[in-house]
Amino acid sequence: MADFIKIFQMKNQTLRILLVENIHPIAKEKLEAEGYLVDLISHAPSEDELIKILPNYDALGIRSKTEITKKVLDSISNITTIGCFCIGTNQVDLSSAKSHGIVVFNAPHSNTRSVAELVIAEMIALSRQLGDRNTKAHQGEWIKSAEGSREVRGKTLGIVGYGHIGSQVSVLAESMGLKVIFFDTIKKLPLGNARAASSLDELLKESDFITLHVPEIPETMNMMGERELGLMKKGSYLINASRGTVVVIDALASALKSKHIAGCAVDVFPVEPASNKEKFVSPLQGLANVILTPHIGGSTEEAQKAIGAEVAESFRRFLKIGSTSGAVNFPNVDLPFKIGTSRILNVHRNEPGVLGEINGIISKAGANIEGQYLSTDDKIGYLVMDVHSSQVDQLASEISLLNRSIRTRVVY
């Protein structure tokens, strides 16, 4: 009976959405226009806080600081979707979310240009020592000298990770007269005159500037350590706007102190303050020609607005019609609204015979299936059914009671 009540509420009661970490107001505006109740929290809630407040909500929007752990996911039953209003999703236990039938979305494209522009700006700033000279000028010192100040034109930029951001950096850099090489573990089509390096080592040895654009996965953990930094050209520069765990910070500090590396710009760190009120500490502080920024690669008004709109649209399509297009942990299904029918969504363990059991329930009730869509991966199946029946809530309740069902709801 409890499952029936939950399904009935999902269809007939106003859904509540929680947005945390100062997500752009456009998201709240768009979701409220769809009739949802939206609450905002400016900070990143702790694990205990999430466990306490999430039972009041049906969907959750986060940014990079909020950790959605297995413990959090095990404690909630009503959340159907989580939106990461950013590129990365490593802050969410995606496997656990899938096992609970929770769809996770992100915004992989919306802040691409913002990050790419920051990288270009930092490359020029490092080459001209703008950070240090700006600081000296504020302190009253007049450092008017060409020593150590160079143009970027004619230099070689090495891009590690040639995805959405890396390829954008490639285009911008080439238009400024740089030679571009890149390395990616997946074969990628070069843009313009960019060339793929045969190995990371080759890229490190040839590049005057190196910029990192890789995800946080086991293979990228500490990928730029003492050995890799030592392979870089003497007097070269490193830029990291990807993930904080990619670079061994102590090794980078040592390479800077020895003058092997002429400067660096770092936007992400292994440990970052949870809020603007916490103090930031790093071994890179106080070193010459080092630009430190507080994880602002995608923090432009344009990017945050675009991200807010993109993930809010993913929420709308999932909550209204069951579309999982763009989900990072779920089979992708994109369907139109079907007039004159009711739509049942079912997430189940991907095992033989489940579809037969579900169709048996529909057939026994004498309901007509107008359309049926099933997409699976190795763990789960995602089934969307458009049916003609006056007892759609009861049907959904019976389906939800099947041993291998994970989550069932009626969207309309």
ABEGO torsion letter per residue (X at the ends): XAAAAAAAAAAABBBBBBBBGGBBAAAAAAAAAAGBBBBBBABBBBAAAAAAAAAABABBBBBAABBBBAAAAAABAABABBBBBBABAAABBAAAAAAAGBBBBBBAAAAAAAAAAAAAAAAAAAAAGAAAAAAAAAAGBBBBBABGBBBABGBBBBBBEBBAAAAAAAAAAAAAGBBBBBBBABBBBBBEABBBBABAAAAAAABABBBBBBBBBAAABGABBAAAAAABBBGBBBBBABBAAABBAAAAAAAAAAGABAEBBBABBABBBABAABBBBBAABGBBGBBBBBGAAABBAAAAAAAAAAAAAAAAAAAAAGBABGBAABBBBBBBBBBGBBBBBBBBBBBBGAAAAAAAAAAAAGBBBABBBBBBBAABBBBBBBBBBAAAAAAAAAAAABAABABBBBAX
